[in-house]
Amino acid sequence: MRTGLPRARMAAGALPIASCSSMAAPMREPRPMAARRSILLAALATPCLARAQDGFPGRAIRMIIPNPPGGNSDLLGRGFAQHLNTRWGQPVVPDNRAGAGGIIGAEATVRSAPDGYTVFTGNFGPNAVNKALYDRLPYDPATDFTAISQFIAVPNVLVLHPSVPVRSVAELIALARARPGALAYASSGAGQSPHIAGAWFTRLAGVEITHVPYRGTGPSIQDLLAGNVQMIFENISNAMPHIRAGTLRALAVTSARRAPALPELPTIAEAASLDGYDITSWFGLFGPAGMPPAIITRYHEEVVRYLRTPATNTLLSDLGAEVIGNTPIEFSSFVQAEIAKWMRVIPQLGITL
């Protein structure tokens, strides 16, 4: 909170005494004095921050979820919110801020105070790929967040309608080359991971397969099940029920390594010799930039504890997710690498929003 300092008479060159509730600077002052003032206020702020951290959490916490109810981001956010509620004894309120590819929820997060009372269940979209997809964002994924820990990694899987007469990625590429433009792949929307996975595949394989975007995962899968499109590069957790039921045929996963949930499936990179092809959706916990280290540590400890509970681990494994729980430093490095990767790949695919 910023409050005005009382106008008191001071000796020349003296600095005003500031309290935790009163630390604003005057409108103008000479540079040497401003420098001395900044050093003093930083020193004064340290014990104030420490006292705030010692009592954390002292009130309700907001868990911003950049998606509507349902789906991995919401599942993780609500599950972790309940875990924190039990562990910390304070309400943790899920706040679904869906829309614009996660931008609405992300912007609400970065505009919040970095005091630990607002956290964000971010993911591949708003925290990495959006920087490459949008010319202008109201936030910078590279600098405006505190990366706390990654919950899970979830590869996409290439699944086909059973009527498509192929049994391998190599056969699919051969069919697409023989019938350019005749095949189509669905996606949950432009710029979503199924779209990016499909666009990258067609580019590296040198084939023409038409992209058909839908308004969400449900409609895209329903049209695939109806045979109106031939394939989709869908998140493994969404595709798994249809693979198990035999209503869709799985050919390969989009990740760099085989997925533990479907170990019999090759990766697209190995099945078609498409070097460098690797797209994996991921979900993690973020806060606004500048969160105190002690609070980051507390959140990270609870992420690890939450992911290690048998019920959580079983649920996420059943969804085909790989449980991560890395450190803040590891997660931050991973996110920065993801941003750099998609800043390089997306322009090659010609996808803009």
N, C-alpha and C positions, 0 to 999 in steps of 0.2 A: 504494500500500500504506500502511495506517495502522499505526503502531507507537507504543507508549508512550514518552514522554520520560523519561530518567533523572531521578530525584529528586535534584537537586543543590542545595546551599545557594547562594542568590542574594541580591544586595543588593536593598533595597526598590525596587520599580518597574522592576527589570531584566528583560529578556526573555531566555529561554533561547536558546542557539545551536542552530540546526536544520541538519540535513544533508538531502541528497536522499532518504535512506531513513528519516528521522525528523522528521516535521513535524506531528504531531498536537497539538491544543490541549488544555489542561487542562480538567477538567470544568466549573469555574466560575471566573470572574475578573471584576473590575470592568470596566464598559463602556469607560472610557478605555484601560485596559491591553489589553482585547480588540481594540479598534480598532487600537492601535499594533502589536499582535501580527499582525493580519491583513495590514497593510501590509507588515510585514517578511517574513512568510512568502510573500506574493505575489512579492516581490522575489527571495527566495531560490529560489523555485520556477522562475523564468524560465530561469536557466542550466541547471537540471536538465532542463527540458523541451527546451531547445535541444540539449543533448547527446543526448537520446533521439531527436530528429528527425534529427540529423546522421547517426546510424547506421541510419536507417530504410530498408528493412526489415531487421531483424536476425534474423528468425525467420519461421515459417510464418504465413500470412494465411488467415483464414476468410472465405469468400464465402457468406453466407447467401442462399438462394434460397427464396422463400415458396411454391413450387409443386413438384409432383412432377416427376420427370424427363420431358422432352418439353415442348413449348410454348415460347413466346417468352421468358419469364423464365428458364427453364432454359437455353435456347439461348444467350442473351446472357451469363448468368452463367458458364457453362462456357467459352464462347469467350473472354471477357475474362479469366477465371482463367488460361487457357493463355497468353494474351498477356502477362499480368503475370509469369507463371512464367518465360517466355523473357526478358523485358526486365529483370526485377529479380533473377533467379537465386535466388529463394526459392520454396518450395512455396506454392501458392495452392489451398486445398482447398475445392471446392464442398460446401456443406452444405444439402441440401434439407430445409427445415422447413415442410412443407406442412400445410394445414388451417385451418379457421375463417376462410376468406376472406383468408388472408395474415396473420392476427393472430398466429399462433404464431411465424412467422419474424420479424415486426416486433418483437414483444416480446423475443425473444432478442437482437435487435440493440440495442435501446435499453437493455437491461440490461448490455451489454458496455462495457468501458472505451473511451473515445474516443481511443485511441492509434494508430488506423490499422490495427490488426491484425484488426478485424472490419468488414466492409462488407456492404452489402445491395443486392440487385438488386430494388429496389422498383418499384411501379407504381401505376396509377390506383386500384386497390382499397385496399390497406393504407395508402397514403400520401396519400389524398385522400377518396374516397367513403365509406370506413368510418366516418369521423367523423360523417357524416350518417346512416348506416344503423344504427349501434349506439348504444343509450342509454349503455352503459358500455364503455369500452375500457381495457385495461391500459397504454395509452400515448396520447400526444397527437400526431397527425400534424403539427400546426402547430408544435410546439416541441421535440419529442424526437428530431429527426433533423438531421443535417447534409446538406444537398442538395449533391451534387458535380457531376453533369452528367446530362443526359437523353440516353439512347441513341437512342431512336426514338419516333416517333408512328405509331400504326396505327389508322386509322378502321375502324368497322364498316361492313358493307354489307348492305343489305336484299336478301335472295335468296328466291325463291319456288320451290315445286314447279312443274314445267312444266304441270301440269294446271290451275293457277289461270288463268282466262281474262282476264288483264290484262297490259298491256305498259308501264304507267307508274304512277307513284305516284298521280297523280290518278285513274286508273281503279281502282286498289286502294281508295282512299278511297270512291269511289262504290259499289263492290261491298260494302264493309264497311257502309256506311250502308244499303244495300238489304237486307242480311242480317245484322242486328246479332247478335253472339254466335256466328255460324255458323263464322267463321274463327278459326284459332288460330295463335299464334306460339310457337315453342320457345325455350328458353334453356338455358344450361349450368348454371343454378341461380339461386335467388332472390338478388337483389342483385348478380349479375354484370352485366357491361356489356350483353350481349344483352337481359337483362330490363329494365334501366334504359332502354335505347334504345327498346324496344318500348313500355314504359309511358309514356314521354314522348311518343312519336309518337301513341299513341292519345288521349292527353289533348289535345294541341295540335290534332289533326285532328278531335276530337269524335266518335270512332268506338268501337265496342265490339268488341275482338278479344281472345279468351281467351288468357291466358298459361299455358303448359304447361312447368313447370320439369323439368329432367332432372338426373341426377348426372354432370355433365361434358359437355364439348363433343362427344365421340364419339357417345354415345347420342342427343343432341339432333339432330345432323346425320343420323345413320342413320335416325331416325324421320321426318325431313323427306324424305330420299331415298325412303323407303318410301311417302310420301304420307299418313302418319298425322297430320301437321300441315301447314299450308300455307306457312309462312314462318319466317324467323329473321333477326334483326339481328346477324349474326355477324362476328367479327373477320375482317378482309379476308384475312389470311394463312391462316386455316382454310378460308375459303370459296373462295379462288382456284382450287384444283385442280378443284373441282366446276363453277365458272364456265367454266373453260377446257375442261373435258370436255363441257360442254353439259348436264350433269345437273341443274343448278339455273339459274334465270334471275335475273340481277341487275337491279335497278331503279334503285338510287341508293345513295350513300354517306352516312354519318351525320355527317361532318365539316363544318366551316364552308366549307372550300374543296374543290374537286375533288381526287381522289386521283391522284397521278402514275401509279400502277400501273393505274388504270382511268379515264383522262381522258375517255372518252366518256360516262361515267355522270354525271348531275347530282347535286348534293347534295339531300338530302331537303328542306332549307329552300327551295331555289330551285324544286324540282319541284312542291312543294305549297304554296308561300308560307307556310311555317311559320317565322316570324321567330324567331330566337334558338336554333333547334334545332341543337345541335352537341355530339356526343359522340365523343370520340376516345380510344382506349386509348393509354397511353404507358408507357414503361419507362425507369428511370434508376438511377443509382448513388447510394446514400446511406451515411452512417455514423451512429453515435450523435451526439447533440448535443455540441458542445464539441470537435470535432476541431481540432487545430492547423492554422492557415492554410497552413503550409509543406507539410504532408502532404496537405491538400485540393488544393493546387496540383499536387502530383506525380500524384495520382490523376486530376485533370482532364486533365492533359497526356497521360496514357496512354489515357484514354477517346477523346480526339480522334485520337490516333495509331492506336488500334485501329479506329475507325470509318473512317479514311481508307485503310486497307489495301484493295487491290483485291478480295481474296477476301471480306472482311467486307462491303464495300459491295455487291458483286454478290449475295451471299447475302441480305442484308436487303432489297435492292431487289426480288429475286425473290419475297420474301414479301409484297410490297406495302407495306413500311414506308418511312417518310420518315426519313432519317438526320438527327439533330439535333446533338449534341455542343456544347451551349451552355455558357456560363460558370457557375460556382457561383452568382453573384449572379442571373443570368438564370433559372437553374433554380429557385432558391429563390423568386423572385417568381412564376414560373409555378405552382409547387406551391401557394403561398398563394392565388393567384387560383382555382385549381381547387378547393381546399377551400371557399372562400367561395361559389363557384358551386354546388357540390353541397349545401352547407348550405342554400342557398336553394331549389334545385329538388327535392331528394328529398322534403321534407315535402309538397310539392304533389302528389307522385305516390302518397303513402300507403304507401311501402315501408319496412318496419321489419324488423329481424332480431333 
